[in-house]
Amino acid sequence: MAASAPILPTISINVDYDEERQKITDFLCFFKAPASRLTTLVSHGAGAPISLEDADDDQDELERELSGAIDRMDVDRSAAQRRSRARAEAEASSSRQVPFYMHQLQNIANREQDSLVVELDDVAAHVNTTTGESGAQLVGAIRSNAKRYADLFAECVDRLVPEPSKDISHKDDVLDVIRHQRMERNARTVESAQDPNDTGVAPEDASDNVFPPVLLRRYTLYLKPSTRRVAGEQPEEPLAVRAVRGSHLGKLITVRGIVTRVSEVKPFLLVDAYACDVCGAEVFQEVTSRQYMPLTQCNSRKCLTNNTRGPLYPQVRASKFVPFQEVKIQEMADQVPVGHIPRTMTIHVYGPLTRAMNPGDVVHVGGIFLPMPYSGFKAIRAGLLTDTYLDAQSIHQLKKQYTAMQRTPEIAAQIAELKDDPALYQKLASSIAPEIYGHEDVKKCLLLLLVGGVSKTVGDGMKIRGDINVCLMGDPGVAKSQLLKYISKVAPRGVYTTGRGSSGVGLTAAVMRDPVTDEMVLEGGALVLADNGIACIDEFDKMEESDRTAIHEVMEQQTISISKAGITTTLNARTSILAAANPLYGRYNPRVSPVDNINLPAALLSRFDILYLILDTPSRDDDERLAQHVTYVHMHSAHPELEYDVISPTLMRHYIALARQKRPVLSKAVSDYVVGAYAQMRNQYKEDELSTDSTGPSSSGTGYVSARTLLGIIRLSQALARLRFDDQVSLPDVDEALRLLEVSKSSVLNHPSLATRDTAQDHTYISKIYRIIREFYNTHTAALADDDAMDIDHAIPIPQLRARILASGFVEDQFQECLQEYQDLGVLQVSANRLLFL
């Protein structure tokens, strides 16, 4: 006797789905929530499950309070009382408990809402009105069998959707019109069957007019994962891609990652409709899998009776499609073990959730983890293997744009207090990487890089870049890479990469073949992922020349032009470039010119607004302070006490986000001053070139001065005005921008003794202020030599000098102390608001 085939084991799950439907129906009917949540749904996309953290009702009110704190505007008392009374009434009405989901079902019936989000936190908080049972057990069942319970929720919603409170119109969807017509035809058919004076025509079979439930659903249902601890279970912590296992199949999970590729939005077929040529019947075929066999012959009652089996023709207007998008997310760098490559996961997005993610977004995606068998020739090659994907249910954006950041009242109060601080510029600069010793002017440059200038679009369509590009060139061991790492963490969209680890395709875009549609698509590189952010490129000098030229267009035009594999397009790369590089000889060689040390092409150098040269010059006092600072950090795992209180990165990010909303402009006086300063810089550059040709390497020709330098001065000045929340660029802003450009070059001197002496006089703030006074005197003497406001003895006005000193981060007491000390030394004289060098 032949052995019988093995019988597959069966598991009997003691689940009564009728009882589960009753629980779901009770929850949908009787769960109540504050009316303010309904207002949020109506005003922010009718419940689309996309968390951008800017969909808060109090956001507009908070913005008004913050602007009032900044502008210090007086308000009329009676108006304030009226506003407080109106706010109290609004809060009272918003706190009123209403049937939360039944209101949404009425909106769905009226075609005013296209998605229904069932939050598991609401399910857990609901108590069954019949049995008194808590919803925690139902939440556990939904988590473990999410796909099945999503269908159960949809079935219950279909039964509970009320009749629409408004009639059909020509503006409604075509499926609504078709359904309305078919229902009227069915009603007429029933009436004719009941009429005794009928003509004897047999009514059509009712089964021929049955619409699939999916076709009648005018909404998309989502299950939003819970963040609370339910029934002793662990809360829904976001998982890494490599932490998702086979045990998670069918369950509702949350995955954290960065979006690397987003496909186009395509129509996804749910119900296919056909029409019979013989009997005129309509046949609907529900599509439940990735593959299906279209119907070819009619199976209506009339065709079966007449044995005609008429051919079926697809009716696209009566079919149902939903938007579909495939997204690839990749593990974050901190989730990848050493020696491994990041893993990716496929996300399938349907309905209103499409177009919610862009390349470069860091997201928490909640969804149902499901298998997907291969099809076609791929199935033959894969054998028993299957692919997996995540059916997206909710999206939570983590690393948001500046404009999508939420400010709490505490942060708003801190920003209003920080705005009036006279040492604001110095505080913000010193708060950048406080564990790194020194580099005060470098940190000021990085602060202005975070703030940025004003991007403009001229009437004829030409765009003017507002982002600031900075290159840090210096000796090894001066913490360039640490500064880049810190900036990439602070910036909302920061990408860190290295020269050797980046190719031209990896920086710009790669042409890939989409596995779903088999089309050639573009996958954005590092610069595309850093759109509206900062791209930090370390080891910039070690990049291949062919790869380095890929960022030329990005640095100036902020676009990436692609012409590959039949794809000709332009991608946005509105990013600031922060590069770090070593000199040509490893360390800076003072015996050759700065241009030979830098070893970067002139076309690339001119695109950097600031090229800062950081030299490691031995000095006993500086070396001791550096060693003490480093050892303190290692002993206490924190930075030592600084002159100013360190501002937290969160507060700094919110302050910069608010500052970037300002669009300062240049006045006529400031414009004339910038023109004079630029003309002087060009003249100095010409003299440096002549001296280089006649006497050899020059000591100050560290960079090319072109029209891009002029634009760089304007961008730096606008960033300084933004820090003060000012709508006008002032002369001290231009002076500080010129000072930063000059300081970035003055660190390079041919003679080591001069470099040591120059560094030695930077120990105290009195010496620093005196050097600013000397630079201010030299600049004004050259730029305003023919101005009547200047005396014949070249005295300079104290108010303008004070404004520049305060803009550099110093306070009034330090300025007066410096003036008094140098007056006692007989170096300068102050009289009648004028300063004169003796």
Disulfide bonds with the S-S distance in Angstrom:
none
